Every structure is written in C-alpha cells, then in structure tokens.
Amino acid sequence: MAVFIAGLIGTIVFYIVILVIGLIAGRKKSTSSDSQFLANRDLGLFVSSFTLSATMVGGAYISGTASEIATRGLVNTVAPIGYNIGIAIAGVVFAPKVRRGNYTTIFDLFQIKFGKRMGAVLFFNELFANIFWEAAILGALGASLKSIIGLDMNVAVISSACVAVVYTFFGGLYSVAYTDVIQLIFIGVGLTIALPFVFTNDSVDLSRVEGKWLGTVPIEHIGNYIDTFAVVVFGGIPWQSYYQRVLACNSPSLARNATLVSIIYSMLLFLPPAFLGLAGASADWNSTSYEGNLPLSGTDWESILPMVLQHLCPTAVAVIALGALSAAVMSSADSIILAVGSVVARNIYQNILRPNASDREVVWVFRICVVIVGILGTVFALTVQSVYGLLILCGDLMAVSQFPQLICALWLEVGNTYGSLVGLIVGLLLRVLGGEQVLGIDAVIKYPFYDVKHNQQKFPFKVVAMLCSLGAIILTSYVTHFLFTRHYLSKKFDIFRCFPVIEKEIGIEHENDLMLQNKNKNSYPNLENSDEKATLTTDQKCN
C-alpha cells in the first residue's frame, strides 16, 4: 500500500502541534515533584474538566463505541454509559474525600492505611493494567494509520509513543492537562466533520438497521450483562489517572464539579463514534472501495471506525478524523505514562526505597519511569498478540480487588494490612477460578447456570468476587483488631506491625503501680476496690 503523502504530512503537523503545546505548557511552570505530579494543585474548572474527560475518552472509548453500536446495539454498549456512571459516583462520593486528604497519589492513601509495602503490592495490578492498556491503544492507532494513510505500523506506534513520552517527560501534569484540552477539542471536531459525508454516502442506508440499532439482551445472558456493567462502573473508580486530576484541583468542591462537567463532555463525545458505527452497520460494503472478504469478520467489526473513515469519507476528511482518533489515543497514553511514573517515583522509590531522596532525585526517577513505561507499552503493542485479553483480566481485577480496597481505605476505621492482604487474595482467587474465555482459562468454580457447552459463566460471579473481597477486608480487619487490641494475641505475632508495641511501658507502669499499692496499703485500705484503680487498669489495657 502506497503512503498517502498529504495524510502523512497532516499527521506529522498534528503531532508537532501537540508536542509544541505540551512543551510550552510544561516550561511555564517549575520542575518540582509537586508541579510534575499535581500541577501545583491549581488546576481550574476549565482545564481540570477537560483533562478529566480526556482520561475517559481514549482510543478504546471511541473505537469501542463504534464497534459495539455496529454489532450489538446501544443497550450492549455498556462501556461509555457505565464508565460515566462510575465516574459520576467517584466525583460525588470519592473525589472530595480524597482531595481533602492532600495526597500526592491515591496510593498514599493505601500506604497510610495498609502499610507502605501493602500499598506497593496493590499498585502492581494497576501497573500491569496500564501497560497493557497503553499497548492496546497504541496498537489500534498503528493499525488505523496503516489502513488510512499507508504508514508502516512500527513507525506509527513508535512515533505516537515518542510524542506522548517527550512532553510528559518535560512537563508532567501541566503538559498532559493542556494537551488534553487541545486533543479533546480535536476529537469532537474531527469526528463530527466526518458525519455529513458518511451519511450522504450512497452506500449507507439506515433502513438496514431499523429495529436493530437498540440491541437486545437475551434473558439467559442477564448475569453476564450485570457482571460486565458492574466491572465497567466500579472498575473505573479506583484508577490513579483519575485521582491524579482530582488531587490537582485547587479544592474538594472543584474536584467534584470538574468531574461532573467532564461527564457532560464525555457523553457528548460518545455521539459521533456511535453514529459512525451505526453507519458502518448500515453500509453496503460491496459498493464501497473495501476489498476485503465479505461478510465482515469479527476483526473487521472491531476496526469498523477506521474502515468507515477510509471507505465512506473523502480522503481529506478521513485524515482529519484520523487525527481525532490519534488525539484520543495520545490523551490516554500520556495519562497512563504520567500515572505510572508518579506512583513509582513517589510510593515505591521515595516512600520505600529512598525516604530521604531529594525532590530533584524524585523528579528524575519519575522521568526515567516515563521513558520506561513508554518503551514497555510500545514493545507490547508491536510484539504481543493477546494484549486485549490481558487487559480484560486486569480491568476485571481493578473492580474485583482494587475497588473494595479503596472503599475500606477511605471509610473502614479499623482497616489494616491483614484485611487488605486477605481481601486481595480472596478477590484474585475468586476471579481467576471463575475462568476467562478470552485467555483460555477454564472455570474451576462453576456457579449456578454454568454453560457447560460454551464453558461460560452465566452467573454474575465477578460481582460475587468483588463483594467477597470487600467482606474479607472488613471481617479480617475487625477480627485482627479485636484480637490484638484486647490482647487475646500477643503483639509479637503482629508481623505487619499494625498495632503499636508498648507492652514494655505497660509492664513497667503496672509494676510501679503494684509497688505503690503495697507501700500505701495500710494508709489507703480501700484503694484496691476504688474507681481510680479501675480507671487506671482500663487505661493501661487500652494503651
């Protein structure tokens, strides 16, 4: 396939514009860690709402919406609707409380509540999910650039990743936030421009999808539907990339308001790809320039958005719309790189490995991590075929394991390392033992209504796993708190040191108290039964 020169030039210009804006935004501010991670906590409503929306409206949000609308209908396009519901819950319930904590990352909260090492353990699931997510969206963008302008996929993926890495490296959240504003505007304009050309194409006849565009959910798949919806709603709440923006807002109320405004943007940006997917489902592909096999395969339907742009639009319009898709991918890629780099530098390097590290040292660790994460995502995008399957599993685990941890870290007063660890293990086990078709993992636990023929769970087992994980954290935390604070277990068995060891001080005080009682026994014969002694003993036990 020959390279479309005009399209290539347009793509290069777009990348240069984004790169320049990112570098300028980053250079205007300081290079402290607070500036790099949180933009000095002074983002206003306009920028914060745009960058929050950009974290949601990524390449998968755009392409996935078109694909699901085209193949399964609106009712089955749960990701955009469910994800926005989840973020609305996060904005009203979680964001103000997190912002009031003045954390640097959301994992500060986990480390304070569950211990530094347990907080680091909880990060690894999000780390893998972020890298796989980055690889998936970069791979999808590379395939789109290849199909529309004929650009080699390796070149497309590497160049896209390099642009995102460079401005994130130098400017941190400032660069990411201001480029997000431009990218979000470009997404809306670029995709909307394509709509009139697509729907006036002679190959598109909406009567072909009349009565089908809404979609249906068979009664036997209600359990799967509930599971999917729950994973999307609750799995989108605990991500660092979201709370990075929340913590950068200049007040808790602004964090809430910016989140709610960002949902309006996100739902508006749901419409253009939804219409483009509808056009793809109603097109007569025999009468277009498409030369592949018909009927369209499952892989073709997953790429329906770039196909619609390529075959149902004039080339110039397709290139502009492709720029919108590129903007969506980069707005997600830079958020991933920034989030991972911030947590590694802050919660692993500074909080665990080098507590006395200077601010300059932390910033350079962050920058090194930005480069490494960018490289890892690029390598996976170019070499691994099953990234999407791994991404699904990691996304599930965010809902099943990470969401309960966040609830307990914020609201469970007695939450501790024991509860966190047991809850994590329970959630992981129940999720994996429930099986995963995409990864070829057979179910060990077969819940009610299990479909033996298709090796598929029809029971909402992911919701069960999430609730069991939450219950395990609460129960284990209360039990261990009771056993150690009431001295049913000696604190020498407190291997995670969740409870202060002050038994020596209590012993010394108790010994001195006995001596005092014996010395003054004749002078104070009623001391043994007095309220003062009872109070003292009670205080000693509480300590």
Order of alpha helices (4+ residues) and beta strands (2+ residues): alpha-alpha-alpha-alpha-alpha-alpha-alpha-alpha-alpha-alpha-alpha-alpha-alpha-alpha-alpha-alpha-alpha-alpha-alpha-alpha-alpha-alpha-alpha
